Amino acid sequence: MLAIFGSAAAEGGGSIFHNPLFVLLLVLVATYVFIKFCSWAKKFQLSGKLKKWVFIFTGIGLLVFNVLYSRGNTMVEANGDWSGATIAVLGSLIWVFIFAFALMAETKAE
């Protein structure tokens, strides 16, 4: 998924994003950052209602981001415009962090 930006940059020729070792390194760094984020999120407490709403919005977001990415792919095929697909990927990555925060945070006793 992180390689989408490298794929667009690599179309012009041999760049660093075209190197498989660099892409692997990016994936490993992103995994490490995500794990550190999740361990940081464990220190927080959220109400059960807020967590429930985040989970509901995550289900809705699955549909919305799939539609956005499908439209973005259509834009890429039609005129080579990567903006729609990039916005869909960045939006879904942001939501992944929101969902992970809600999932990892402790639930407040009410």
Summary of the structure (lengths in Angstrom):
residues: 110
radius of gyration: 17.3
end to end distance: 39.1
largest distance: 58.0
contacts: 279
relative contact order: 0.15
helix: 79%
strand: 4%
